[in-house]
Each structure stands twice: as C-alpha cells, then as structure tokens.
Amino acid sequence: MSDIYDVVIIGAGPAGLAAAIYTSRDRHRTIVLDKMIPGGQINNTDRIENYPGFLKISGTELVSQMEEQCRTFGAEIRQLAQVTALERMPDGLIRVEINKKETIRARAIILTPGSDYRKLGVPGEDRFRQAGTGVSYCGTCDAPFFKDKTVVAVGGGNTALQESLHLAKYVKKLYLVHRRQEFRAESILVEELEHVVKKGKIELVLDSRVTSIEGKDRVEQAVTLNIKTNQVRTIDCDGVFIFVGMIPNTGFLKGFVELDEAGFIKCDPWYLRTNVPGVFTAGDCRIGAAMQLATATGDGVNVAMVLDRYLKDPHWWSKPGP
C-alpha cells in the first residue's frame, strides 16, 4: 500500500483521536502516531465528571472508546511511533520520519502532541499523583472531590489564582503557597483573591515554597519553607494542587513550525493553521488552549472539518480567516 496518507495526526490524546474520528469518517486515509500509548495525560484520570454525555467515566475507558471509534471508521493508530523529523517537500507533501528509521508522507498534518504539567519536583509529588491520592494539577477537574476538605495550592500566575478561586467554592480551607510577595496574575484576579482572603477561606503563604508532600496512603501534609526566614511549616491537608505552568511536548517541532517563547504552537484562532501550509494544530499544545478535555476534543473536531476543506482545495490555505 502507498506510504502517502491524506492525514497524519501526531499525538493520540483526546484532540488527536477526536480529529481522527472525523477525518476517517470523511474517508480520508488517516494514521495517528504516538510516541507512547494513546490517551496521554487523560490515562491518569480515575474519574471524569465534567465531560459532556458521561456522568462518570475513567480516562482509560474514554480513550478506549475513542480508539474503537477511530478504528471503526478506518483510521490506523500506532503507539511507540515517535516522530523524529518533519519536512515539507517541493511537491507539497510532508515527509514524516518515525523512530529515525521509517518514512511516510502526508497531504496534511495535524499536530496534537499535547503538553505536560510542570512539576515541583519535590518528594511525595510523584507518589501521590496516582488517582485519588491527593496531588492534582487541575482544580477545574478535581475540585468536587475535595468538597469541605483542606487543600494546599501552589503558584502565583493567572491560572493559579483562577483555579484557587474555583477551589475555594468547594473546599473548607485553602492555603495558597507562592514563592514571592507579589502575584504575577492580572490585577482583577488579585483583587478577587484578596476579597476571598478577607473572608478567611483562603490563607496566603508567601515568600515560600513547598519542599515535600507527605502522608501514608494519601496526602496528609505539605511542608513549606520560607525562603527569606528559613522557617519550616507543616500544613495538615487532604490534597495539594500544583499550578506552576505547562510544558508543551513540542521540542521535536523546533525549526519546522513557529512556536512561542514557551514552546506552544502558534496558529490562527479560526482555522488552527500553523505557518506551514498543510500543517494544523489542536489541543493543549497550541497557544490559547483552555487545557480541558472537552476543549481539546472540540479542537480536534474543528481542525478535522477545516482540514477537509483544505484537502478539497489546497489554495484555500491562502485565504484569510473571518
């Protein structure tokens, strides 16, 4: 069979699988490549309660169903298939090198490699990342599981404050640990935080960092260090939420598509086109992503529908957005 695919999707997370469902249903020859196994971060989620249509489902169950849908409509899915080089050829096809030893070609590419949560790198963090044991990186996802409990949140940017304010609606008490006195977040978020602090729902732990997360079978304490006074403090808690940023899985794309300073893929907001003709992006790896399961799958659907227009008329690429 020819090594030319209509669509090569790089990354088999929710965005990539959603895109593959649509491209394969449109009868475009589709292959999804993943350097590990399908699912990405969502595989580590024990309970999903905010994905439309499912009152409760695990990440692995959802991924399994999405995989089955993809294959039902004819998409190929390959795991342990790391993309090691990409090149747009003079004939308009894109050469995709896999594991440094195999090459296929594509009429169009969808980049969905996702991103990983930035870690604190402290003792206990990895141990309690297991589902239901207390370390989380998403307040929007997991706040209901900590209703009327005490939690520690870490971070000082927009996301940290937004997520902490959301958590405060559920928890009994939240300790917000930040390594500086001043927050990097927008003024309006800082003002809202100060309002909640005055009510006693949130307590600020400033000029400090978390040095360890402790407990027996689940999180029981967070240990902090004041970087100015060297004072150690132990906070009894039921969970630790870490909001210190995301790291996009885009290192292999340097020199191929345009990335921002943090490594997120630049694209137009309407059609998710990159600066390379025939190359689209979707999900948590792109600038402006909402970092939610539902928005990632929505991105995948959107980009697949746009890609269909491109495959029917490659000259469409040069047309401006709305």
Summary of the structure (lengths in Angstrom):
residues: 322
radius of gyration: 21.5
end to end distance: 39.0
largest distance: 67.5
contacts: 1110
relative contact order: 0.17
helix: 29%
strand: 28%
